[in-house]
Amino acid sequence: MPRMTTASAPILDALELQNGAEPTHTLLWLHGLGDSGDGWEPAIRLMARPNWPTLRVVLPHAPVRAVTGNQGMRMRAWYDIADFSGIDNRADQGGIDESVALIEALIAREAERGVPPQRIVLGGFSQGAVMTLAVGARRTAPLAGLVALSSYLPAPERQLAQVSAAAAAQPVFMAHGLHDPLVLYRYGETAAAQLRERGFAVDWRDYPIQHEASDAELAAAGDWIARRFAAA
């Protein structure tokens, strides 16, 4: 892939990467708890495939907020986490709703810049993957695809309550570490099953890793994204 260049983006502060002028497609990638868009730049470069089209990669930085489960420390987070002992009461639903609106604004901004939803892949890791699934479940105009690494579905009955046929038409790539101590493997496996029950086509992968993204996982995600861009 040609060398990417960087720039700032409006709305949510973000890092942007491009592999050429006048992008026709977009990869919008959401980081995890306490990280930033900048933290995912090296991984995106590993994920990038030579057959990706001319595209813009948008790596937004989540708002800074107090995270209850981390002794109230302020950090970048898409939503508050009450505690890390389970998933039933882990996520702040109000925070999820607020971040869905922020991410939807980024998707709308891409349309204004000439990239319609059907040529946008939305993805993320951990909290960013949770947000990817939350946004995807509410879409009325389908995106090219959804990528969720080390994810779970908090309050799935709420997140998936009003899934439209258009939303379920979005293909999903999910991957998880078999030894993940933070977002247990079974949480991700259950989320994949719940999405399938709502009609989503889910490509599920697992890797002998913990709460991280391995080179093999990133390569598989990059290949999957290439196929989605080719079909868009």
C-alpha positions, 0 to 999 in steps of 0.5 A: 500500500502506498505511504499514508499521509496524516491530517486532522479531522473536524467534529471529534478530534481524529487522526486521518490516514490516506493512501492517495488523493480523492478517497472513494472509500473510508475505514472508520476505526474506534479505539478501546478504553484509555487509548486514542486514535493515534494508538491504532495507527501502527495496527492500521498500517499492519492491517492495510492490504495492497488491494485496498482502494483509495481510501481515508482511514479516520481514527477518532479520539473518544471523549475524556470522561471519568471511568467508575471501574478505574477508580474514577480516573479520567481517560478517553472512553466511549462510555463509562464502565461501572465495574469489570466483574461481568457484562450485565451492568458493565456499560453506561447505556447513556454514554453508549447513546451519546457516542453512537451520535458522535460516530453517526456524525462522522459517518455523515461527514464522510457522505458530505466528503463524497463517501456514502455509507455503502463504501464505509467499513466501521470497526474497532477494538474492545470498547470501540468494537462495542460501539461498532456493534451498537452503531451497526445495529441501529443503522437504517442505511447499511455500511459496507461492513462491521469489524469487532475485535474483542467485543461484547454486547452490553444489554443485548436486548436493548442494543438489538431491539430494533434491528432493521433488515438494512442493519442485518444486511451488514456483514460482520467480522468478529475476532477474539482472544481465547485467553482474554482476561478482560473481555472473556472469550465467551462474551464475544462468542455469545455476542456473535450468536446474538447477532446471528439470531437477528439475521447478521452474517458473522465471520467469527475467528479466534486466536491464542492471545489475550486482550490484544490484536495479533498480527495474524488477526489484523491480517485476517481483518485486513483481508476481510475489509478488502473483500468488503471494499471490492464488493462496495 
